[in-house]
Amino acid sequence: SQQGEEDPQALSIQEGENATMNCSYKTSINNLQWYRQNSGRGLVHLILIRSNEREKHSGRLRVTLDTSKKSSSLLITASRAADTASYFCATRTSGSARQLTFGSGTQLTVLP
Amino acid sequence: DAGVTQSPTHLIKTRGQQVTLRCSPISGHKSVSWYQQVLGQGPQFIFQYYEKEERGRGNFPDRFSARQFPNYSSELNVNALLLGDSALYLCASSLAGQNTEAFFGQGTRLTVV
């Protein structure tokens, strides 16, 4: 079953604009991670934010986490055509099982 | 450094057949996980192995099995293939610890006809 749900399902913007994607989840987590996937290939890890962190930056990426609302957002600033991909949030819960539970993804299209 | 490698990249099988998918983790990574990604959906967890022991299993039938070898590589086996098993199968490796990222391979695209 999907733990997280991304919103929106699809997003189309012009190059240079900012893109914001949201993720909601259901249970308590240890951390939340964002991944990018190009054309049904492997997933590329973007950023990991721990449950005790509220915001994290990596280059043009900014991730926020609100554990009280069980939600996270990914902001990509100054988007480029190469950012066109599917973006997934994934949560990891505490315990011995180290599985990631993925959302359904947001398809981002950046138009040149 | 080599990333996570999976083989084969593409595979076509007939209903009822059996398939074995292979994964080599990043050197030094002892944890390997398998995921199934159906078109248009996020990956779904199948198995996780650490130090050659199964540490987690997702909601998949017993037709799915896996193992991890002493060199930490892993195989995923699926018996009695169904059309619905058609998917991208992803392998991920990671270091020990809760707050570590998972590195994914490029996946094996399995088509069952």
Interface residues (C-beta under 8 A of the other chain):
Chain A: S1 Q2 G4 N30 N31 Q33 Y35 G40 R41 G42 L43 V44 H45 L48 R50 F88 A90 R92 S94 S96 A97 R98 Q99 L100 T101 F102 G103 S104 G105
Chain B: V4 S31 S33 Y35 Q37 L39 Q41 G42 P43 Q44 F45 Q48 Y50 R55 G56 G58 N59 L88 L90 A92 S94 Q98 N99 E101 A102 F103 F104 G105 Q106 G107 R109
